[in-house]
Amino acid sequence: MTLFQILKWLHVLSAIIAVGANATYGIWLARASRDAANLPFTLRTVKLIDDRMANPAYALLLITGLAMVFTVPFPITTPWILSGLILYGVLFVIGLFGYTPTLRKQIALAESDGPQSAAYQAMARRGTILGIVLAVIAVTIVFLMVTKPPLWG
């Protein structure tokens, strides 16, 4: 087994864990929104999965992706690689400065004001919008990495 094969396996496994975990959040939150008593627990569980599984997997994706670039004859400026890296940067910034603080505020508001409060509802809408944006970006990155389209020049 070559170094590239090991890196590729870790990269694909990380993508499955990261994107797969994120894909479940909508289901968790939709089900919990019907049961106010379980909503804070569910929000904390989503945060735990995000902090302990998805985000470390996204970090490993970057590390293994860059390591693969340096072990094969694809320059980092290859359009599908460069586009993926730019989108990854956008995903990281939105996740770190948008989704994570929103989720923290949702948890605090669900525990203090309750899920029926206007403040919680506004934060939940923001979380949903950010979650959809992040999902679209993540799926686009997966598309680029799997199909390797020429994109330009």
C-alpha positions, 0 to 999 in steps of 0.5 A: 500500500502506498502513502497516497493510498493511505492518504486517500483512504483517510481523506475519503473516510474523513469526508464521509464522517464530516459531511455525513454528520452534518447531513444529520443535523437537519433531521435531529433539529426538525424532530426536536423542534416538535418536543420543546423538552428535548430541544436543548439536549438535541442542540447540545448533541448536535454541538457535540457531534460538530465539535468532536466528529465533524470539525476534526474530520474537516481538519483531517480533510484539509491535512490529507488533501494537501498531503495528497497534492504533494504526493501526486503530479497535480499542482495546487493550482489545478482548477478543481483543487484550487476551487475546492480549497477556496470553497473550503476556506469559505466553509471554514469561515462561515462555520467558525464565525457563523454557524458555531456561534449561532448554535451556541446562542440557540442552545443558550436561548432554548435553555433560558427563553425557551424555543417559542421565544422570538429570539430563539426562533430568529436564531433557529432560522439563522442556523437553518440558513447557515446550515443550508449554505454550508451543506451546499458548499460541502456538497460542491467540494465533494462534487469537485473532488470526485468529478475533477472537472476542468473548469478553466484553461 
